[in-house]
Amino acid sequence: MYINYYKHKNYLIAMNDQQIPQGQGGYQQQPQQPFSQQNVNPNFQNTGAAPPKTWLVESILVTIFCCLPLGVIGIINASKVESKYYAGDVQGSLQASQEAKKWTKIGLICGLVGLVLYVILIFAGVLTGIAGMGS
């Protein structure tokens, strides 16, 4: 017969509510490492240097206000920067930072060019309307 146990404080509780002090039979839970130590590359050497700039905030702002597709590409690259750095891939982290910077700036430029063209077309339309009213 299989009995399920769950841990409550220092006791293992069987499904029939029988308390078994830990260490006296039943399922023993293996100690786990803290979360912060589970996903860290054991070969990572902390040199005290900070990871490269992520460009995440800038990419989000470009996505919202300027150019959605290019901002999303910037966000994707920005999200890779710290994860690659803490995995020990410093060169990959630098490359992801440079890619995020590139796509964020391209998105900003496209958004500004679009805004300038929009203002020019609106202004041209207003002038055309004013010129048409005078005749």
Secondary structure, 3 states (H helix, E strand, C coil): CCCCEEEECCEEEECCCCEEECCCCCCCCCCCCCHHHHCCCCCCCCCCCCCCCCCHHHHHHHHHHCCHHHHHHHHHHHHHHHHHHHCCCHHHHHHHHHHHHHHHHHHHHHHHHHHHHHHHHHHHHHHHHHHHHHC
